[in-house]
Each structure stands twice: as C-alpha cells, then as structure tokens.
Amino acid sequence: MKYELTEETKVVYGVTLYRIKAKKAFGCVSQGELGGFIEKESNLSMYGNAWVSGNAWVSGNAWVSGNAWVSGNAEVSGDAEVSGNAWVYGNAEVSGNARVSGNARVSGDAEVSGNAWVYGNAWNKSPLFIVGSKHSLTNCKQGYLKIGCKEFTFAYWKEHFKAIGRTEGYTPEEIEEYGAYIDLFCKIGK
C-alpha cells in the first residue's frame, strides 16, 4: 500500500473525510508526507503516482488514478474520475459523472460536472482571466478569447478589436487598454 488513512478528519456535506499519509515514496511524494482528504480507500488508486494533496478532497464513488494529481482546495465527488496525467487544482470542482483525463488541467474556480469530459491536452497552460476596466477577459477555450460576452479567435480580436471597441462604446483609452490585454493573451494565453 502506498498510503494510509490517518485519524485526522474533516466533515464536508455530512461526509467524514480522512487525511492520507504516504507509506512509501513514489513520484513526487515523500514517505511520511501528509496528503489531502479522501472518504475511503477506493477514492485513490494504490497504483501509479496519483495523489491528493493540500486541502483537496475526494468523496463518494469518485476515483483518482494513474499519475493524476488533485491539490489546493479542489473537490472531486460523485462518480467523477480524474486519471492519466490530469491535474485538478485551485478551487476547482469535478463532480457527477465527469471525467478529466490525459494531460488535462482544471484549475481556478472551474466546475466540471454532469457527464462532461475534459481530456487529452485540453490545456497545456492554465486559462488566463483578467478583470479590465469595462469587461473581463478570459481564454475560455484554446485559441479563443472572450471579452464580456463576445468570443472570437485571438487572430480575429487582434484584427478587429478597435472596431468592436468603438461599436461597444469603449473610450479611446479603454480600446488601448484592451489592445494591450489582447496582445498579452496572444503572447501567453494560447
């Protein structure tokens, strides 16, 4: 066995969760290292390098396996599965019958639920979110930028942001501000 349940517990939504402790070194985990919380041993595979760390927790029939990592304050519950090299971290929530696998990353305040699947190289970088002076901006899906409620490719925004800004009632200063944000997204947000 690679880990054990400790006596340290916390109750979430009426369910008792147990902090885990590594019984041996594996992957990036040291022997004796304290991990996050799980409801029962069937929530975390005894094989591979899968791990739950920080204040993250896994409950219900949820399953973390392979080299997957659940950390921060992340929550995985229901019948959800996190597998492969996937990471779920920050304040992210994965629940229901959702699946996160491959090299996918779910982070921030993201929620993946129901029968959703996030897989493959869904994100090789965390999504970027900026609150501008007029609207927020995010690269909500790869290759796309959403400003307010308008969503276009990076290239489209780069070419048309001034005209869109004027149509939306932006001041010249705000158009310049958003032009700088678009440049930043084009540089690092792909």
GIHU-V696323 format. One record per pair of residues at least 12 apart in sequence whose C-alpha atoms are under 10 Angstrom apart, sorted by the first residue. I is the first residue (numbers start at 0). J is the second residue. D is the distance in whole Angstrom. If there is no record, write none. Layout:
# GIHU-V696323
i/j/d
I/J/D
I/J/D
This chain:
# GIHU-V696323
i/j/d
0/21/9
0/22/7
0/23/8
0/44/10
0/45/6
0/46/8
1/20/9
1/21/6
1/22/5
1/23/6
1/24/8
1/25/8
1/30/9
1/44/9
1/45/6
1/46/8
1/47/9
1/48/9
1/50/10
2/19/6
2/20/5
2/21/4
2/22/5
2/23/7
2/24/9
2/30/9
2/31/9
2/32/9
2/33/9
2/34/9
2/40/9
2/43/9
2/44/10
2/45/7
2/50/9
3/17/9
3/18/9
3/19/6
3/20/5
3/21/7
3/22/7
3/31/10
3/33/10
3/34/10
3/40/8
3/45/10
4/16/9
4/17/6
4/18/6
4/19/5
4/20/6
4/21/9
4/22/10
4/33/10
4/34/10
4/36/9
4/37/8
4/38/9
4/39/8
4/40/8
5/17/6
5/18/6
5/19/6
5/20/7
5/33/9
5/34/10
5/36/9
6/18/7
6/19/9
7/19/9
7/36/9
8/36/8
8/37/9
8/38/9
9/36/8
9/37/10
9/38/10
9/56/10
10/38/10
11/38/10
11/56/9
11/58/9
14/37/10
14/38/7
14/58/8
14/59/9
15/36/9
15/37/9
15/38/6
15/39/9
15/58/9
16/35/9
16/36/6
16/37/5
16/38/4
16/39/8
16/56/8
16/57/8
16/58/7
17/34/10
17/35/8
17/36/5
17/37/5
17/38/6
17/39/8
17/40/10
17/56/9
17/57/10
18/33/7
18/34/6
18/35/5
18/36/4
18/37/7
18/38/9
18/51/9
18/52/9
18/53/10
18/54/9
18/55/10
18/56/9
19/31/10
19/32/9
19/33/6
19/34/5
19/35/6
19/36/6
19/37/7
19/38/10
19/39/10
19/40/9
19/43/10
19/50/9
19/51/8
19/52/9
20/32/6
20/33/4
20/34/6
20/35/8
20/36/10
20/51/10
20/52/10
21/33/7
21/34/7
21/50/9
24/48/10
25/46/10
25/47/8
25/48/6
25/49/9
25/50/10
26/47/8
26/48/5
26/49/8
26/50/9
26/66/8
27/48/8
27/49/10
27/50/9
28/48/8
28/49/10
28/50/8
28/52/10
32/52/9
33/51/9
33/52/7
33/53/8
34/50/7
34/51/6
34/52/4
34/53/6
34/54/8
34/55/8
34/56/9
34/69/10
34/70/9
35/50/8
35/51/5
35/52/4
35/53/5
35/54/5
35/55/5
35/56/6
35/57/8
35/69/8
35/70/7
35/71/9
35/72/9
35/73/10
36/51/7
36/52/8
36/53/8
36/54/7
36/55/6
36/56/5
36/57/6
36/58/9
36/74/10
37/51/8
37/55/9
37/56/5
37/57/5
37/58/6
37/59/9
37/61/10
37/62/10
37/75/9
37/76/10
38/56/8
38/57/6
38/58/5
38/59/7
38/60/9
38/61/9
38/76/10
39/57/9
39/58/7
39/59/8
39/60/9
39/61/10
40/58/10
40/62/10
41/57/10
41/58/9
41/59/9
41/60/8
41/61/8
41/62/7
41/63/9
42/56/10
42/57/6
42/58/7
42/59/8
42/60/7
42/61/6
42/62/5
42/63/6
42/64/9
42/75/9
42/76/9
42/78/10
42/79/10
42/80/9
43/57/8
43/58/10
43/61/8
43/62/6
43/63/5
43/64/6
43/65/10
43/67/10
43/81/10
44/62/7
44/63/6
44/64/5
44/65/7
44/66/10
44/67/10
44/82/10
45/63/10
45/64/8
45/65/9
46/64/7
46/65/7
46/66/9
47/64/7
47/65/5
47/66/6
47/67/9
47/83/10
48/63/10
48/64/8
48/65/6
48/66/5
48/67/7
48/68/8
48/83/10
48/84/9
49/63/6
49/64/5
49/65/5
49/66/4
49/67/5
49/68/6
49/69/8
49/81/9
49/82/8
49/83/9
49/84/9
49/85/9
49/86/10
50/63/7
50/64/8
50/65/9
50/66/8
50/67/7
50/68/5
50/69/6
50/70/8
50/86/10
51/63/8
51/67/9
51/68/6
51/69/5
51/70/6
51/71/9
51/73/9
51/74/10
51/87/10
51/88/10
52/68/8
52/69/6
52/70/5
52/71/7
52/72/9
52/73/9
52/88/9
53/69/9
53/70/6
53/71/5
53/72/7
53/73/9
53/88/10
53/89/10
54/69/9
54/70/7
54/71/6
54/72/5
54/73/7
54/74/9
54/89/10
54/90/10
55/68/10
55/69/6
55/70/5
55/71/5
55/72/4
55/73/5
55/74/6
55/75/8
55/87/9
55/88/8
55/89/9
55/90/9
55/91/9
55/92/10
56/69/8
56/70/8
56/71/9
56/72/7
56/73/7
56/74/5
56/75/6
56/76/8
56/92/10
57/69/8
57/73/9
57/74/6
57/75/5
57/76/6
57/77/9
57/79/9
57/80/10
57/93/9
57/94/10
58/74/8
58/75/7
58/76/5
58/77/7
58/78/9
58/79/9
58/94/10
59/75/9
59/76/6
59/77/5
59/78/7
59/79/9
59/94/10
59/95/10
60/75/10
60/76/7
60/77/6
60/78/5
60/79/7
60/80/9
60/95/10
60/96/10
61/74/10
61/75/6
61/76/5
61/77/5
61/78/5
61/79/5
61/80/6
61/81/8
61/93/9
61/94/8
61/95/9
61/96/9
61/97/9
61/98/10
62/75/8
62/76/8
62/77/9
62/78/7
62/79/6
62/80/5
62/81/6
62/82/8
62/98/10
63/75/9
63/79/9
63/80/6
63/81/5
63/82/6
63/83/9
63/85/9
63/99/10
63/100/10
64/80/8
64/81/6
64/82/5
64/83/7
64/84/9
64/85/9
64/100/10
65/81/9
65/82/5
65/83/5
65/84/7
65/85/9
65/100/9
65/101/10
66/81/9
66/82/7
66/83/5
66/84/5
66/85/7
66/86/9
66/100/10
66/101/10
66/102/10
67/80/10
67/81/6
67/82/5
67/83/6
67/84/5
67/85/5
67/86/6
67/87/8
67/99/9
67/100/8
67/101/9
67/102/9
67/103/10
67/104/10
68/81/8
68/82/8
68/83/9
68/84/7
68/85/6
68/86/5
68/87/6
68/88/8
68/104/10
69/81/8
69/85/8
69/86/6
69/87/5
69/88/6
69/89/9
69/91/9
69/105/10
69/106/10
70/86/8
70/87/6
70/88/5
70/89/7
70/90/9
70/91/9
70/106/10
71/87/9
71/88/5
71/89/5
71/90/7
71/91/9
71/106/9
71/107/10
72/87/9
72/88/7
72/89/6
72/90/5
72/91/7
72/92/9
72/107/10
72/108/10
73/86/10
73/87/6
73/88/5
73/89/6
73/90/5
73/91/5
73/92/6
73/93/8
73/105/9
73/106/8
73/107/9
73/108/9
73/109/10
73/110/10
74/87/8
74/88/8
74/89/9
74/90/7
74/91/6
74/92/5
74/93/6
74/94/8
74/110/9
75/87/8
75/91/8
75/92/6
75/93/5
75/94/6
75/95/9
75/97/9
75/110/10
75/111/9
75/112/10
76/92/8
76/93/6
76/94/5
76/95/7
76/96/9
76/97/9
76/112/9
77/93/9
77/94/5
77/95/5
77/96/7
77/97/9
77/112/9
77/113/10
78/93/9
78/94/7
78/95/5
78/96/5
78/97/7
78/98/9
78/112/10
78/113/10
78/114/10
79/92/10
79/93/6
79/94/5
79/95/6
79/96/5
79/97/5
79/98/6
79/99/8
79/111/9
79/112/8
79/113/9
79/114/9
79/115/10
79/116/10
80/93/8
80/94/8
80/95/9
80/96/8
80/97/7
80/98/5
80/99/6
80/100/8
80/116/10
81/93/8
81/97/9
81/98/6
81/99/5
81/100/6
81/101/9
81/103/9
81/117/9
81/118/10
82/98/8
82/99/6
82/100/5
82/101/7
82/102/9
82/103/9
82/118/9
83/99/8
83/100/5
83/101/5
83/102/7
83/103/9
83/118/9
83/119/9
84/99/9
84/100/7
84/101/5
84/102/5
84/103/7
84/104/9
84/118/10
84/119/9
84/120/10
85/98/10
85/99/6
85/100/5
85/101/6
85/102/5
85/103/5
85/104/6
85/105/8
85/117/9
85/118/8
85/119/9
85/120/9
85/121/10
85/122/10
86/99/8
86/100/8
86/101/9
86/102/8
86/103/7
86/104/5
86/105/6
86/106/8
87/99/8
87/103/8
87/104/6
87/105/5
87/106/6
87/107/9
87/109/9
88/104/8
88/105/6
88/106/5
88/107/7
88/108/9
88/109/9
89/105/8
89/106/5
89/107/5
89/108/7
89/109/9
90/105/9
90/106/7
90/107/5
90/108/5
90/109/7
90/110/9
91/104/10
91/105/6
91/106/5
91/107/6
91/108/5
91/109/5
91/110/6
91/111/8
92/105/8
92/106/9
92/107/9
92/108/7
92/109/6
92/110/5
92/111/6
92/112/8
93/105/9
93/109/8
93/110/6
93/111/5
93/112/6
93/113/9
93/115/9
94/110/8
94/111/6
94/112/5
94/113/7
94/114/9
94/115/9
95/111/8
95/112/5
95/113/5
95/114/7
95/115/9
96/111/9
96/112/7
96/113/5
96/114/5
96/115/7
96/116/9
97/110/10
97/111/6
97/112/5
97/113/6
97/114/5
97/115/5
97/116/6
97/117/8
98/111/8
98/112/9
98/113/9
98/114/8
98/115/6
98/116/5
98/117/6
98/118/8
99/111/8
99/115/8
99/116/6
99/117/5
99/118/6
99/119/9
99/121/9
100/116/8
100/117/6
100/118/5
100/119/6
100/120/9
100/121/9
101/117/8
101/118/5
101/119/4
101/120/7
101/121/8
102/117/9
102/118/7
102/119/5
102/120/5
102/121/7
102/122/8
102/123/7
103/116/10
103/117/6
103/118/5
103/119/6
103/120/5
103/121/5
103/122/6
103/123/7
103/124/9
103/125/10
104/117/8
104/118/9
104/119/9
104/120/8
104/121/7
104/122/6
104/123/7
104/124/8
104/125/7
104/126/9
105/117/8
105/121/9
105/122/8
105/125/8
105/126/9
106/125/7
106/126/8
107/125/8
107/126/9
107/127/10
107/128/10
120/141/10
121/140/9
121/141/8
122/140/8
122/141/7
122/189/9
123/141/9
123/188/10
123/189/9
124/141/10
124/187/9
124/188/8
124/189/8
125/138/9
125/188/8
125/189/10
126/138/6
126/139/7
126/140/8
126/141/8
126/184/10
126/187/10
126/188/7
126/189/9
127/139/8
127/144/10
127/183/10
127/184/8
127/187/9
127/188/6
127/189/10
128/144/10
128/145/10
128/184/10
128/188/10
129/146/9
129/180/8
129/184/10
130/146/10
130/147/10
131/146/9
131/147/10
131/173/9
131/176/8
131/177/8
131/180/8
132/173/7
132/176/8
132/177/9
133/146/9
133/147/8
133/169/8
133/170/10
133/173/8
133/176/10
133/177/9
134/146/6
134/147/5
134/148/9
134/177/9
135/147/6
135/148/9
135/177/10
136/148/9
136/149/10
136/150/10
136/177/9
136/180/8
136/181/9
136/184/9
137/150/9
137/181/10
137/184/8
137/188/9
138/150/9
138/151/10
138/152/9
138/153/9
138/184/7
138/185/10
138/188/7
138/189/8
139/188/10
140/152/10
140/188/10
140/189/9
141/153/10
141/188/8
141/189/6
142/154/9
142/184/10
142/185/9
142/188/8
142/189/5
143/155/9
143/156/9
143/184/9
143/185/10
143/188/9
143/189/8
144/156/8
144/181/8
144/184/8
144/185/9
144/188/9
144/189/9
146/177/9
146/181/9
149/163/9
152/185/10
153/181/8
153/182/9
153/184/8
153/185/6
153/186/10
153/188/9
153/189/8
154/181/10
154/185/8
156/177/10
156/178/9
156/181/7
156/182/10
156/185/9
157/178/8
157/181/7
157/182/8
157/185/8
160/174/8
160/175/9
160/177/8
160/178/7
160/181/8
161/173/10
161/174/6
161/175/8
161/177/9
161/178/8
162/174/9
164/177/8
164/178/10
